[in-house]
């Protein structure tokens, strides 16, 4: 049974006057332990980064950079064919933006979590994962990388001895291989069903796939998305059910220390 877990959410996902989610960042921030801040390429801008990072500091939430493909129109959920070197340079550029706003508000950068299609590409691309992790190690050896457990990113991070956190996705379905089923659009799920899914994963270490079979799952962090319809209710249900089952919610840096 997992007694301590991180609860993370993607935050600041808008641009200028446009906001993708109907869930206020303030309402989500008080529910989570780590925040993935949109860094400007798939969503986010300097003003939104400044505002949401200030909130993360106020609520004592672990600060994460959420770099994506340079794809505002497609919200970073479209694959872009380019070299690993170019992608990693884009990642470092975005990480730097979040880190500097964090320094401005007195909060250190805890982790990096690629967004959307970039996350999925790194999961299957060993060269991209290796170059990304080597580059992040050069920036800071304690900068945690978030990824799926069944991914090249996780394999490379463990091999190189870089801190890494595996995610369990509350609001995404799982395939038989233990990977999430990538979705560009999702409907409005039942918050209570997602909360029970998370509790079961923590207590039993299992999840039901889209084929109806149960598979084993290992993780240190639970993720839900701010753009999933009903995100606030989802976060509230997950937090309530985890804590009522004796599971502590803490930033990923604390989870790694505890485990």
N, C-alpha and C positions, 0 to 999 in steps of 0.2 A: 504493500500500500504506500502510495506517495503522500507523505504528511505535509510537505511544503512545496508550493508551486508558484511560479510567476504567472500573472495575468496581463497580457499585453493587447494593445489595440493600435490601429493605424490612425493618426491624428493630423489635423490641419490640412485635410484634403479638400482644398478649394483653390481658387485663384482670383485675387482681387475681390470683386463684389460677388463672384460666383462661388457657391458652396455645393459640393456634391451630396453631402449627407444631411439628413434632417435631424441628426442628433447633435446637440450643442457640445462642443469640446469640454466645457466646464462640467456638464453632467456626466460625461464619460470619465473624465480625469479623476474624479473622486471614487471611481469604482475599480480602477486598475492599479497595477504596481509598476508597469513599464509602458512607455509611450514611444511609438515609432513615428517620427515627425517627417512629413512630406518635405522633400528638400529642393523642390523647384522644377524638376524635370517632368514628372508625371502629374504633379500638383504642388501647391504651395508657392509662396513668394516671401520676400524678406519680412514683410509686415506680419504675415500669418505665422512664420517661424518664430519671430520675436514674441508674439502674443502667446502662442501655445507653449513655448519653452518656458516662458514666465509662469504659466499655469503649472507646468510639470514641477518647477522648483517650489511653488507654493504648496502643492499637495505631496511633496516628497516622493515623486514618481521617478523611476529610472529613465534617463534620457537616451533615446535611440535615434539614429539617422536612418531614414527610409528612402534610399536612393533608387531611382527607376530609370527606365529608358527615356530618352528625350522625346516624349510623346504626350504632350498636353491634350491633344485632340482625342487620342485613344485611351487616355488615362493610364498609360503605361502597360496596358494589357494586350498590346500587339507586339509580336516578335519583330525585332529589327536585325537584319543581317549585317554584321560588322565584326571587326577583330576583337579578341579578348583585350588587347592593349588599349583600344579606344574605349571599350566599356569600362575597364578598370579606371582609366583616367576620369571618365564621367563620374564614377562612384566616388573617387577620392575628392573630386571637386565638390560634390554634394555633401559628403561627410564633413569637409572643412567648413562649409557654411553653417551646418547645424552645430558643430563643435564651437565655433566662434560666438554664435549667439548664446550658447550655453555658458561659455566663459563670461560673457557680458553679464549674465544673471546669476553667476556663482554656482552653476551646476555642471558637473563633469559629464562627458559623454560616456555612457555605459556600454552601448552596443550598436551594431550595424545590422540592419535587416533589409536585404534587397526587396524591391516591390514587384508584385505582379509577374509579368512575363519574364523579367530579368531574374527574379527568384527561381522560376521554373527552369530557365536556361542554365543558370549556375548549378542547379540540382543535377542536371544530366551532363554538364560540360566540365570535365576534370581540369582542362587547361585554364578555363576561366576561373574556376574555383581556386586553383592553386595560385594563380597570379593575384587574384583578389586578396586571398589570405596572406600571402607573402607581403603584399603592399600594405595591408592593414597592420600587420606585425611590425613593419618598419615605422608606422605612425605611432602605434602604441601596442605593446605586447599584451596588455590586459583588456583590449577592446573586444568584447564578446561578439561572436557572429551567430545570428539566428538562422536556422535552416530546418528542413525536414530530416528525420532520422535516416530515412532511406534516400540518401542523396550523395552525390560526389562531394558536395560542400562539406558534409559531415565527415566523410572518409578522409578528405584532405586535411581538415582541421585537426582531427585526432592524430593523424600521421605526423603532422608538423608540430603538435603540442600546443596548438593555439586554442584559447578558451572558446567553447562552442555550446550553444543551447539548442536542443531539439524542441520543435513546436508540435502541439496538438491543436488541430483546428476545430473549434466548436461549431462554426457555421459553414463548414465545407464537408462534402462527402468524401469517403475513402474508397480507393480501388483495392483489388485483391493483393496488389504489390506493396501496400502500405503507404502509397503516395496519395496526395489529395487529388480529386478530380477538378481540374482547372475550370473555372467558370467566369465568364465576363459579366453575366447578370444573374442575380439570385432573387428568389421570391421572399415573402415574409415568413420566416420559420416560427415554430412554437418555442418561445423562450424556455418554458419548463422542460420540454423535450431535450433541448440543447444542454440545459443545466444538468439533467440526469445523465446525458451522454458524457459530460465532463467528469461527473462524480464516478461513474462506472470506470472510465479510463484511469482515474486516480486509484480507485479501490481494487479493481480487477486487472488493470493493465490491458484492457481489450476494447475493441470498437467493432461495430457492425459495418460491413462494406455495402456498396451499392448492389452487390449480388446476394446480399442476405447472409453472408458468412461472417463469422467472428474471426478476427486476427489479433495478434498481440501488438501492442503499441508502447513505445517508451518515449518519454519526453520530460522536459523540465519547465516548459512554459505552455500556457493555453492562450490561444489567439482567437479574438473575434474582431470583425471589421466594422468600422464606424459607418460604412456605406451600406451595410446590410439593413434592410428595413426593420425597424424596431430595435435598433442597436442598444439604446439605453435600457429597455426592458430585458434584453438578452444579457447585458452586463450585470444588471441587478439580480437576475435569477441565478446566474452562474456564481456570483459572489456569495449570495445567500446560501445556496446549496453546498458550496465548498466549505464555508465556515461552519455551517450547521453539522457537517460531517467530520469536523475536527481537522480540516485541512487548512494550513496557514498560507496566506497569500503574501508574497514578498517579491521585491525586485530580483531579477535574474542573478545579479552579483551575489546576493544573499543566498539564493537557492544553490548556486554552485559551491559556495563556502560550506553550506550545511550538508551537501551530498558528496 
